[in-house]
């Protein structure tokens, strides 16, 4: 199995933005006229789409020429216009959704093919952050700590306000330079365990992380060697015909979750940077969207966008859903 080896010299930072998800838990908000719009192509309150916000977040860390966006072929009607001015070579198209393990590995190999010494920051496209500068500060600290930690992967943790069962939880370990070791990683625990983890001082996994690119491949080699070997073989044959080979590969892949299959079980190679209170939220469910919009409504610094982006507005969709429920219960 051949993996890239970084050459000595400067280490560029690249960004990978994940935008290929289905957003199934939000479909009661994102479906209009029988068409379900993936949440990353929706606006929170009339401004940029969530993907647009994620791209702006990534631009704080890496230039556009070193930013890759992972999208789904079936969503082409949505992302074609959104990414019209984006470099074509930086748009990574998955033939179909096969889980986050494949969804991260595919663009990671595309980055390392172009820059074997790359450091990588990963950005989901379903987050809202009230104070982006605080998140940026934590990302930069995590990137700078990679050298001290001997490479590896540094997760960004969020201090919890509830024993949430829909997130991964990280139990901080001893301090390792500027960051902490990870004593335990638990993906989406049952309610009783979530309460126990919160009492122990565990934090939520935001699914934002920074990593040495080759070190992340090593985590795949430890936990998902067959998946890594299949992708490496697909890339080793060269760019000619690669799209067809990727299509065939995705036909036989089964979905695997990055957090459960790669992070959980690799704790000794993980590090943790806890983000200061920055107003982070994962917009994964209608309840989280509703809570986020309620918080924004109380923020005097926040003004609703005067010029809608033309995408589906989640705040208006939520108001419509409430009205429908009231009428149904009347």
Secondary structure, 3 states (H helix, E strand, C coil): CCCCCCCCCCCCEEEEEECCCCCHHHHHHHEECCEECCHHHEECCCCCEHHHHHHHHHHCCCCHHHEEEEEEHHHHHHHHHHCCCCCHHHEEEECCCCHHHHHHHHHHHHHHHHCCCCEEEEEECCEEECCHHHHHHHHHHHHHHHHHCCCCEEEEEECCCCCCCCCEEEEEEEEECCEEEEEEEEECCCHHHHHHHHHCCCEEEEEEEEEEHHHHHHHHHHHCHHHHHHHHHHHHCCCCCHHHHHHHHHHHCCCCCHHHHHHCCCHHHEEEEEECCCCEEECCCHHHHHHHHHHHHCCCCCCCCCCCCCCEEHHHHHHHHHHHHHHHHC
